[in-house]
Amino acid sequence: MEEEEKGGGEVVEILIETVNKIASISDYRCTVKKQYCNLARRLKLLIPMLEEIRDSKDSIIPQQTLKALVLLKQALDSAKDLLIFGCEGSKIYLVLEREQIMNKYHEVTAKLEQALTAISYEGLDISDEVKEQVELVLSQFRRAKGRVDATDVELYEDLLSLYNKINDSASDLAVLRRISEKLQLMGIADLTQESLALHEMVAATGGDPGESIEKMSMLLKKIKDFVQTENPNLDAPEREKNLPPSGSGQAIVDGSHQMPVIPDDFRCPISLELMKDPVIVSTGQTYERSCIEKWLGAGHDTCPKTQQKLTSTAPTPNYILRSLIAQWCEANGIEPPKRPSSSGTSKTVSTCSPAELTKIEILLHKLTSGCLEDQRSAAGEIRLLAKHNADNRVAIAQAGAIPLLVGLLSTPDPRIQEHAITALLNLSICEDNKGSIVSAGAVPGIVHVLKKGSMEARENAAATLFSLSVVDENKVTIGFLGAIPPLVTLLSEGTQRGKKDAATALFNLCIYQGNKGKAVRAGVVPTLMCLLTETGGGMVDEALAILAILASHPEGKATIGAAEAVPVLVEVIRNGSPRNRENAAAVLVHLCSGDQKHMAEAQEHGIMGPLVDLAQNGTDRGKRKAQQLLERISRFVEQQNHSQAQTEAHIQQPQPSSMANFGDS
C-alpha cells in the first residue's frame, strides 16, 4: 500500500488531521443527526491515542501495527465522506434512501471496528487510561453493530407518497407542510442548498442522474412551490441577517436607500455578479452561463472553483436556482435579471423578397424623421404589414423596427401611439420577437400607454402585455414595472373588449406568485366581484378564473373573504357553467381552509346539495374540489353537533345548591 511506504509518524499525523476534520463537521441533517453525531463523537475519542503514539519516545511503530493504522486511515476517510454527506447532502435523498444510507453507515463502522481491533495496543507506548478509552470506543462500535434507530415513519411515507405521484398536480397541502417543516426547507437559503445538493449528485453521475434523482428534483420543486405559495415574501424576514456579502456583514448603502445584499449562492463564482442564466457543470458548481463558456472557450478543462477536471463541457441549466433568484429579486424590490437569449437557438428566418425588404427599410427611415405625418403613416403601414404575415413580422423586427416603435410609445400624438402599440402587439405574435420587445425596454412605454392612451391604445397595450407574459421570465418583469394597477383600472372602466384584454393579461401575470399580492393591493378583488354580479354577466368566466388563482395567496384569500364572496360563489356552484362551477369551488376550498366562519356561511346558503351534484357531474377538477369541500364541511358540522350535544348535556345536569355544599363541608 502507498501509505505503508510513509513513515509511521507521518501516517499518525495524517490520522490526527483526518479526525480533526471530522470533529469540525457539524449541523448534520435531522434525519441522520443522532447516528452521525454519535459516530463523530466516538472518533474524536481516538485523538488522545494518536497524539500519544505521535509523541512516543519509541518512534518505530511495528509493521503489523502500521498496517492496522493504514486500515484505520482508509476507514476514517470513508467515515469523513459519509459525515460530510450527512452535513451537506440532499435532505430528500437521505430520507428516501435511508436504507442505503444506513447500510453505508454500518459498513463504515464495521471497517472502523476491524481496523481498531487489528492494532496491537500492548506494543505501543500509550497510557492505560488511553487504552481504556479506545476499548470503550470499540465496545460502542460493537454494540452499535446492526442497530437501527427508529425512523420518522410519517416523514418517509409522506415523501414516498409524493415521490410516487410526482405527476399528480393535486398534492395534499398538509403533507407538503409536514415535509417542508420536518426537513427544514422553509426558507430561500434552505431550498437553494437542497437544490445544489441534488445538482451535485447529478454531477457525480456524470450528468446521467437516473429517474430517482430526477424525481427528487421534481419533488423539491413541488415543495418550493408550496413554500412560496404559503409565504410569497419568502426571505423578507431574514433579509438583513441572512445575506452578508463575501467578507462583509453590512449591506451596501446608496444614498438614502439600503441596497439588499446578494446572497453568495446567487453570485457567479467567476464574476461575483448576480447570475442571470445559472448553469451547473459536471463538478456540481453553478456559474453564469456566459462566464463559464468564456472560461471553457479559453481552453480550460477544469472547474474554476474546485480545479477538478470536468467530465463534460456541456453545462446544464439550473432552473431551480434561477427561480429562487427571481423570487429573491421580487421580495427585495429589485428588477429580476434578464436572461440573455441563447446564441445557440435557431432564429426564424424571413423569406420576404428584396422589394419587400426595401419597403420596410423606407418605412423605418420615415419612423426616424421629425415629421409627424411621416411617422403616423409609416407606423400605420408597419402595423398592417405585421398583422397578417409571419414573414413580415420577422423581417420588420430584424430590420430594427422594435426600438423605434418603443420610442414612439411616449409620443403626444394619439394616432402614432395607437399605431406603435398595435404594431408591437402584432410583432409579439412571433415567439422570437417577445424577448426582443422586452429587451428593448418596451414595458415602461406599454404601461404609459395603458395609463394615458386612448381607449383603443389601452386595449392593445393590455393585449400586448398578455402576449409578452406568455414567457415566464417576462411575468416577473411586467409585474415589477407597474403594469398591474393600470390593468385593474382598465378591467374596471374599459369597454367589453378592454375588460377582456385586461382580464387575460392579469390572469397570465398572476400565475407568478409574486404578482398576486400586487393585484390584490391594486384593488382587483372588488372589481372582480362587481363583474361577477353585473347585469349580462359577460365577464363571469374571466372573473372566476382570476379569483381561483388569487385565492391561493394569503392576501387574496383574506380580501375575497372580506368581499362577501361566499353567497355569490354558492350561487355559481348551483347554476353556473361547468368551468365556472369548478373555479367557484376552487375559491371556496381556499376560503374554507381553516376558516369556520366561511364554512358556516356556505352551509347557511345551502351549498351541500349543489356540491353533491358537482361531485357527481362536474369536470374532473370540479369533482375533486367538491369532494374536498364536502369533507371539510361535513367534519365542521359533526364538530358543531358534538359541541352542541355537550352543551345541552351540561345544561340538563342537576346542579347542587350552595346550601347543600355548605352542609357537606
C-alpha positions in Angstrom: 0.0 0.0 0.0 1.2 3.5 -0.8 0.5 4.7 2.8 2.8 1.9 4.2 5.7 3.5 2.4 5.3 6.6 4.5 6.9 6.7 8.0 4.8 5.7 11.0 4.9 9.3 12.3 3.6 10.7 9.0 0.7 8.2 9.0 -0.2 9.2 12.5 -0.1 12.9 11.6 -2.5 12.2 8.7 -4.8 10.3 11.1 -4.9 13.2 13.6 -5.6 15.6 10.8 -8.4 13.4 9.4 -10.1 13.1 12.9 -9.8 16.8 13.4 -11.5 17.4 10.1 -14.3 15.0 11.2 -14.5 16.9 14.5 -15.1 20.2 12.6 -18.1 18.8 10.7 -21.3 19.9 12.3 -25.0 20.6 11.6 -25.9 17.1 10.4 -29.3 16.7 8.6 -32.0 16.0 11.1 -32.7 12.6 9.6 -29.2 11.2 10.4 -28.2 13.6 13.2 -28.3 11.1 16.1 -26.2 8.3 14.4 -23.7 10.7 12.8 -23.2 12.8 15.9 -22.5 9.5 17.9 -20.0 8.4 15.2 -18.2 11.7 15.2 -18.1 11.8 19.0 -16.6 8.3 19.1 -13.9 9.1 16.6 -12.9 12.2 18.5 -12.1 10.0 21.4 -9.3 8.5 19.3 -7.3 11.8 19.4 -5.5 11.1 22.7 -4.3 7.7 21.5 -3.0 9.1 18.2 -1.3 12.0 20.0 0.4 9.7 22.5 1.7 7.5 19.6 3.0 10.6 17.8 4.7 11.9 21.0 6.1 8.5 22.0 9.8 8.2 22.7 9.8 4.9 20.7 9.4 6.3 17.2 9.4 3.0 15.5 6.0 1.5 15.0 5.8 -2.3 14.5 5.0 -3.2 10.9 1.8 -5.1 11.8 0.5 -2.0 13.8 1.5 0.3 10.9 -0.7 -1.9 8.6 -3.6 -1.6 11.0 -3.1 2.2 11.2 -3.2 2.4 7.4 -6.5 0.4 7.5 -7.7 2.9 10.1 -6.9 5.8 7.8 -8.9 4.2 5.0 -11.8 3.6 7.4 -11.6 7.2 8.7 -11.6 8.6 5.1 -14.8 6.6 4.4 -16.3 7.9 7.7 -15.3 11.5 6.8 -17.0 11.2 3.3 -20.1 9.7 5.0 -20.3 12.5 7.6 -19.8 15.3 5.0 -22.7 13.9 3.0 -24.8 13.8 6.2 -24.0 17.5 6.7 -24.2 18.8 3.1 -26.2 16.1 1.2 -29.7 16.2 -0.1 -32.2 16.0 2.8 -34.8 14.4 0.5 -32.3 11.7 -0.6 -31.3 11.0 3.0 -34.9 10.2 3.8 -35.9 8.3 0.7 -32.7 6.3 0.5 -32.4 5.8 4.3 -31.8 2.0 4.0 -28.9 2.5 1.6 -27.5 5.3 3.8 -27.8 3.2 7.0 -26.1 0.2 5.2 -23.2 2.5 4.3 -23.1 3.7 7.9 -22.9 0.2 9.3 -20.3 -0.7 6.6 -18.1 2.2 7.8 -18.5 1.4 11.5 -17.6 -2.2 10.7 -14.4 -1.0 8.9 -13.5 1.2 11.9 -14.0 -1.7 14.4 -11.9 -4.0 12.3 -9.1 -1.5 12.0 -9.1 -0.7 15.7 -9.2 -4.4 16.7 -6.2 -5.1 14.5 -4.0 -2.6 16.4 -1.7 -4.2 18.9 -2.0 -1.8 21.8 0.4 -3.7 24.1 3.3 -2.9 21.6 2.5 0.8 21.7 3.8 3.3 24.3 0.4 4.6 25.4 -1.1 5.1 28.9 -3.6 2.7 30.5 -6.2 5.5 30.5 -6.0 5.9 26.7 -6.1 2.1 26.2 -9.3 2.0 28.3 -10.7 4.9 26.2 -10.0 3.1 23.0 -11.6 -0.1 24.4 -14.7 2.0 25.3 -14.9 3.2 21.7 -14.5 -0.4 20.4 -17.3 -1.6 22.7 -19.6 1.2 21.5 -18.9 0.2 17.9 -19.7 -3.4 18.7 -22.9 -2.5 20.5 -24.0 -0.3 17.6 -23.4 -3.0 15.0 -26.7 -3.8 13.2 -28.7 -1.5 15.5 -31.3 0.6 13.6 -32.7 3.5 15.4 -36.4 4.4 15.0 -37.1 6.4 11.9 -39.6 9.1 11.3 -42.1 6.8 9.5 -44.6 9.6 8.8 -41.9 11.7 7.1 -40.7 8.7 5.0 -44.3 7.8 4.0 -45.2 11.4 3.2 -42.1 11.8 0.9 -42.7 8.4 -0.7 -46.3 9.1 -1.4 -45.4 12.5 -3.0 -42.5 10.8 -4.9 -44.7 8.1 -6.3 -47.3 10.5 -7.6 -44.9 13.3 -8.7 -47.0 13.9 -11.8 -50.2 14.4 -9.9 -50.9 18.1 -9.6 -53.3 17.7 -6.7 -50.8 17.3 -3.8 -52.0 17.2 -0.2 -51.1 20.6 1.3 -50.9 19.1 4.8 -48.4 16.5 3.5 -46.3 19.3 1.9 -46.4 21.4 5.0 -45.2 18.5 7.2 -42.4 17.6 4.8 -41.2 21.2 4.5 -41.2 21.7 8.2 -39.6 18.4 9.2 -36.9 18.8 6.5 -36.4 22.4 7.5 -37.0 23.5 3.8 -38.8 26.7 4.8 -36.5 29.5 3.6 -34.8 30.5 0.4 -31.3 29.5 1.6 -32.6 26.1 2.6 -34.2 25.5 -0.7 -31.1 26.7 -2.6 -28.8 24.4 -0.6 -31.1 21.4 -1.3 -31.2 22.3 -5.0 -27.4 22.5 -5.1 -27.1 19.2 -3.1 -29.2 17.4 -5.7 -27.3 19.0 -8.6 -24.0 17.8 -7.1 -25.5 14.3 -7.1 -26.4 14.8 -10.8 -22.8 15.9 -11.5 -21.4 12.9 -9.6 -23.3 10.6 -12.0 -21.6 12.2 -15.0 -24.7 14.1 -16.0 -26.9 11.0 -16.1 -28.8 11.1 -12.8 -31.3 8.4 -13.5 -35.0 8.5 -12.8 -34.8 8.6 -9.0 -32.8 11.8 -8.7 -34.8 13.5 -11.4 -38.0 12.7 -9.5 -36.4 14.0 -6.3 -35.7 17.3 -8.2 -39.3 17.5 -9.2 -40.3 16.7 -5.7 -38.2 19.6 -4.5 -39.9 21.9 -7.0 -43.3 20.9 -5.5 -42.0 21.7 -2.0 -40.6 25.0 -3.2 -43.8 26.0 -5.0 -45.8 25.1 -1.8 -43.4 27.2 0.4 -43.6 30.2 -2.0 -47.4 29.9 -2.1 -47.6 29.8 1.7 -45.1 32.7 2.1 -44.8 34.9 -1.0 -42.2 37.1 0.7 -40.0 34.0 1.2 -36.9 35.6 2.5 -38.2 39.0 3.7 -37.8 38.4 7.5 -34.3 37.1 7.0 -33.2 39.7 4.6 -30.8 41.7 6.7 -29.3 38.9 8.9 -29.0 36.2 6.2 -27.5 37.9 3.3 -24.0 39.1 4.1 -21.7 39.7 1.1 -18.3 38.0 1.0 -16.1 39.4 3.6 -18.6 41.9 4.9 -21.6 41.8 7.2 -23.1 45.1 6.0 -25.5 45.9 3.2 -24.4 48.4 0.6 -25.9 51.9 1.2 -26.7 54.0 -1.8 -27.8 57.5 -0.8 -30.8 57.2 1.5 -31.6 53.6 0.3 -30.1 50.5 1.8 -29.5 48.0 -1.0 -30.1 44.4 -0.2 -27.0 42.2 -0.3 -26.9 39.5 -2.9 -26.7 36.0 -1.3 -23.4 34.3 -2.1 -25.2 31.4 -3.6 -26.7 33.7 -6.2 -23.4 35.2 -7.3 -21.3 33.7 -10.1 -18.0 32.4 -8.6 -16.2 33.9 -11.6 -17.8 37.4 -11.9 -19.2 37.7 -8.4 -22.3 39.2 -10.0 -26.0 38.2 -9.6 -26.5 35.3 -12.0 -28.9 35.8 -14.9 -28.6 32.4 -16.5 -27.2 30.0 -13.9 -25.9 26.7 -15.3 -24.3 23.7 -13.5 -21.1 22.0 -14.6 -20.1 18.3 -14.1 -18.4 19.1 -10.7 -21.7 20.3 -9.3 -20.7 24.0 -9.2 -23.0 26.7 -10.7 -21.8 29.6 -12.8 -23.2 32.3 -15.0 -23.5 30.7 -18.5 -21.5 33.4 -20.3 -18.7 33.3 -17.7 -18.2 29.5 -17.8 -18.5 29.5 -21.6 -15.8 32.1 -21.8 -13.6 30.1 -19.4 -14.1 26.9 -21.5 -13.5 28.9 -24.7 -10.1 29.9 -23.4 -9.1 26.2 -23.4 -9.6 25.3 -19.8 -11.0 21.9 -19.0 -11.2 22.2 -15.2 -13.8 23.7 -12.8 -12.7 27.2 -11.9 -13.7 26.8 -8.2 -12.6 23.3 -7.4 -9.9 22.8 -10.1 -11.3 19.3 -10.7 -11.2 18.1 -14.3 -14.6 18.4 -16.0 -16.0 15.2 -17.3 -18.3 17.2 -19.6 -18.1 20.7 -21.1 -21.8 20.9 -21.6 -23.4 23.0 -18.8 -27.0 22.2 -17.6 -29.5 25.0 -16.8 -30.1 25.3 -13.0 -33.8 26.0 -13.2 -34.4 25.8 -9.5 -31.7 28.4 -8.7 -32.9 30.7 -11.5 -36.4 30.6 -10.0 -35.1 31.3 -6.5 -33.1 34.3 -7.8 -36.3 35.7 -9.4 -38.2 35.2 -6.1 -35.4 36.9 -4.1 -35.4 39.8 -6.5 -39.2 40.1 -6.2 -39.0 40.1 -2.4 -36.3 42.7 -2.4 -37.9 45.1 -4.9 -35.2 44.5 -7.5 -35.8 44.1 -11.2 -35.0 40.4 -11.9 -32.0 40.0 -14.2 -33.0 39.5 -17.8 -31.8 36.2 -19.1 -29.8 36.7 -22.3 -31.2 35.0 -25.3 -29.2 31.9 -26.2 -26.9 32.3 -29.1 -27.3 28.6 -29.8 -31.1 28.8 -30.6 -32.1 29.0 -34.2 -33.8 32.2 -35.2 -36.7 32.3 -37.5 -35.7 33.5 -41.0 -37.8 35.7 -43.1 -38.5 34.8 -46.8 -39.5 38.3 -47.8 -38.4 39.4 -51.3 -35.8 42.1 -51.8 -38.5 44.6 -52.8 -40.5 43.9 -49.6 -37.4 44.3 -47.5 -36.6 47.7 -49.3 -40.1 48.8 -48.5 -39.7 48.0 -44.8 -36.4 49.9 -44.7 -38.1 53.0 -46.2 -40.8 52.8 -43.6 -38.2 52.6 -40.8 -36.5 55.7 -42.2 -39.8 57.5 -42.0 -40.2 56.5 -38.4 -37.0 58.3 -37.5 -37.9 61.5 -39.3 -39.1 64.5 -37.3 -42.3 64.8 -39.4 -45.3 63.6 -37.5 -47.2 62.9 -40.7 -44.4 60.6 -41.9 -44.2 58.8 -38.6 -48.0 58.4 -38.5 -48.3 56.9 -41.9 -45.1 54.7 -41.5 -46.3 53.3 -38.1 -49.7 52.6 -39.6 -48.3 50.7 -42.5 -45.9 48.7 -40.3 -49.0 47.9 -38.1 -50.8 46.4 -41.1 -47.8 44.6 -42.5 -47.2 42.8 -39.2 -50.9 41.9 -38.8 -51.4 39.1 -41.2 -48.0 37.9 -42.4 -45.5 35.9 -40.3 -42.6 36.6 -42.7 -43.2 40.3 -42.3 -43.1 40.1 -38.5 -39.6 38.5 -38.7 -38.3 40.9 -41.4 -39.6 44.0 -39.6 -38.0 43.0 -36.3 -34.7 42.0 -38.0 -34.6 45.4 -39.7 -34.6 47.1 -36.3 -38.1 48.4 -36.0 -38.7 47.3 -32.4 -36.6 50.0 -30.7 -38.0 52.7 -33.0 -41.6 51.7 -32.2 -40.8 51.6 -28.5 -39.6 55.2 -28.7 -42.9 56.2 -30.2 -44.9 54.9 -27.3 -44.3 58.2 -25.4 -45.3 60.4 -28.3 -48.0 63.0 -27.6 -49.7 62.2 -30.9 -52.5 59.7 -30.0 -52.7 58.2 -33.5 -49.0 57.5 -33.7 -49.2 56.0 -30.3 -52.0 53.7 -31.3 -50.2 52.5 -34.4 -46.9 51.9 -32.4 -48.5 49.9 -29.6 -50.6 47.9 -32.1 -47.6 47.2 -34.3 -45.7 45.9 -31.2 -48.7 43.7 -30.4 -48.7 42.2 -33.9 -44.9 41.7 -33.8 -45.2 40.0 -30.5 -47.1 37.1 -32.1 -43.7 35.9 -33.3 -42.0 34.0 -30.5 -38.6 35.3 -31.2 -39.8 38.9 -31.0 -41.2 38.6 -27.5 -37.8 38.7 -25.9 -36.6 41.4 -28.3 -39.5 43.7 -27.3 -38.9 43.3 -23.6 -35.1 43.7 -24.0 -35.7 46.9 -25.9 -37.2 48.4 -22.7 -40.8 48.4 -24.0 -42.6 47.5 -20.8 -42.5 51.1 -19.2 -43.7 52.5 -22.5 -46.5 50.0 -22.7 -47.5 50.8 -19.1 -47.5 54.5 -20.0 -49.9 53.8 -22.9 -52.1 51.7 -20.6 -52.4 54.6 -18.3 -52.6 57.6 -20.6 -53.5 56.4 -24.1 -56.8 56.4 -26.0 -59.2 53.5 -25.2 -58.1 51.6 -28.3 -54.4 52.1 -27.4 -55.0 51.0 -23.8 -56.8 47.8 -25.0 -53.9 47.0 -27.3 -51.4 47.7 -24.6 -53.2 45.2 -22.3 -53.2 42.6 -25.2 -49.5 43.2 -25.8 -48.7 42.6 -22.1 -50.7 39.4 -22.3 -48.7 38.2 -25.3 -45.4 39.1 -23.7 -46.3 37.4 -20.4 -46.5 34.0 -22.1 -42.8 33.9 -21.4 -42.4 33.1 -17.7 -39.5 35.5 -17.1 -41.5 38.4 -18.6 -44.2 37.9 -16.0 -41.8 39.0 -13.3 -40.5 42.0 -15.2 -44.0 43.2 -16.3 -45.3 42.9 -12.7 -42.3 44.7 -11.3 -42.6 47.6 -13.7 -46.0 48.6 -12.5 -48.4 47.1 -15.2 -50.8 45.6 -12.7 -52.6 48.7 -11.3 -53.5 50.2 -14.7 -54.6 46.7 -15.9 -57.0 46.6 -12.9 -58.2 50.1 -13.8 -58.9 49.0 -17.4 -60.7 45.9 -16.1 -63.0 48.3 -14.1 -63.7 51.1 -16.6 -62.8 49.7 -20.1 -65.0 48.6 -22.9 -66.1 45.0 -23.1 -63.1 44.3 -25.3 -60.8 46.3 -23.0 -62.0 44.4 -19.9 -61.4 41.0 -21.7 -57.8 42.1 -22.7 -57.1 43.3 -19.1 -58.5 40.1 -17.6 -56.5 37.8 -19.8 -53.3 39.8 -19.1 -54.0 39.8 -15.3 -54.7 36.1 -15.3 -51.4 35.3 -17.0 -49.4 37.6 -14.8 -50.9 36.2 -11.6 -49.7 32.7 -12.4 -46.5 34.1 -11.0 -46.9 34.1 -7.2 -45.1 37.4 -6.7 -47.7 39.2 -8.8 -50.8 38.0 -6.8 -50.2 40.4 -3.9 -49.7 43.3 -6.3 -53.0 42.6 -7.9 -54.9 42.3 -4.6 -53.3 45.5 -3.4 -54.3 47.2 -6.6 -58.0 46.5 -5.8 -58.7 43.7 -8.3 -60.9 41.7 -5.9 -63.7 44.3 -5.6 -63.6 44.8 -9.4 -63.9 41.1 -10.0 -66.8 40.8 -7.5 -68.6 43.6 -9.5 -68.0 41.7 -12.7 -69.5 38.5 -11.2 -72.7 40.3 -10.3 -73.2 42.8 -13.1 -76.1 42.6 -15.5 -75.4 40.5 -18.6 -72.6 38.5 -16.9 -70.2 38.9 -19.8 -67.1 38.7 -17.6 -68.1 35.9 -15.2 -65.7 33.3 -16.8 -62.7 35.6 -16.5 -63.5 36.9 -13.1 -63.8 33.5 -11.6 -60.6 32.2 -13.3 -58.6 35.1 -11.7 -60.3 34.7 -8.3 -59.3 31.0 -8.3 -55.7 32.0 -8.8 -55.7 34.8 -6.2 -57.4 32.7 -3.5 -54.2 30.6 -3.1 -52.4 33.8 -1.9 -52.9 34.8 1.8 -53.8 38.4 0.9 -56.1 37.2 -1.9 -57.9 34.8 0.4 -58.4 37.4 3.1 -59.7 40.1 0.6 -62.0 37.7 -1.2 -63.5 36.5 2.2 -64.0 40.1 3.3 -65.8 40.9 0.0 -68.7 38.7 1.0 -68.0 36.4 -1.9 -69.4 33.2 -0.3 -73.1 33.7 -1.3 -72.1 34.6 -4.9 -69.8 31.5 -5.1 -72.5 29.2 -3.8 -74.9 30.6 -6.5 -72.4 29.9 -9.2 -71.8 26.3 -8.0 -75.6 25.9 -8.1 -76.4 27.4 -11.5 -73.1 28.2 -13.3 -71.4 26.6 -16.3 -69.2 23.5 -15.7 -65.9 25.6 -15.8 -67.3 28.4 -13.6 -68.7 25.9 -11.1 -65.2 24.3 -10.9 -63.5 27.7 -10.3 -66.1 28.8 -7.8 -65.5 25.5 -5.8 -61.7 26.1 -6.1 -62.1 29.6 -4.5 -64.3 28.2 -1.7 -61.7 25.4 -0.9 -59.2 28.1 -0.1 -61.7 30.3 1.8 -62.9 27.3 3.9 -59.3 26.1 4.7 -59.1 26.6 8.5 -61.9 29.2 8.5 -65.1 28.0 10.2 -66.9 31.3 9.5 -66.9 30.7 5.8 -67.9 27.1 6.2 -70.9 28.1 8.3 -71.8 30.8 5.8 -71.6 28.4 2.9 -73.8 25.9 4.8 -76.4 28.5 5.6 -76.7 29.3 1.9 -77.4 25.7 1.0 -74.2 24.6 -0.5 -74.4 20.9 0.3 -76.9 20.0 -2.5 -75.0 21.8 -5.3 -71.7 20.3 -4.0 -73.1 16.8 -4.1 -74.2 17.4 -7.7 -70.8 18.9 -8.7 -69.0 15.9 -7.1 -71.1 13.6 -9.3 -71.5 15.6 -12.6 -68.7 18.2 -12.7 -65.4 18.4 -14.5 -62.6 16.2 -13.1 -61.1 19.2 -11.2 -64.6 20.3 -10.2 -65.3 16.9 -8.7 -62.1 16.9 -6.7 -62.8 20.4 -5.3 -66.4 19.5 -4.5 -65.2 16.4 -2.6 -62.7 18.4 -0.6 -65.4 20.9 0.4 -67.9 18.2 1.3 -65.3 16.5 3.6 -64.4 19.8 5.3 -67.9 21.0 5.8 -69.1 17.5 7.0 -66.3 17.5 9.6 -67.3 21.0 10.6 -71.0 20.0 11.0 -70.0 17.0 13.1 -67.9 19.1 15.4 -70.7 21.6 15.7 -73.3 18.9 16.6 -70.9 17.3 19.1 -70.3 20.7 20.8 -74.0 21.4 20.9 -74.7 18.0 22.4 -72.1 18.6 25.1 -73.5 22.0 25.9 -77.1 20.6 26.2 -75.9 17.8 28.4 -74.2 20.2 30.7 -77.3 22.4 31.0 -79.5 19.4 31.8 -77.2 18.1 34.5 -78.7 19.0 38.0 -76.5 21.4 39.9 -76.2 21.1 43.8 -77.4 24.1 45.7 -75.0 26.3 47.6 -76.7 25.3 51.0 -76.1 21.6 50.2 -72.5 22.4 49.5 -72.3 24.2 52.8 -73.9 21.3 54.7 -71.4 18.8 53.1 -68.5 20.8 54.2 
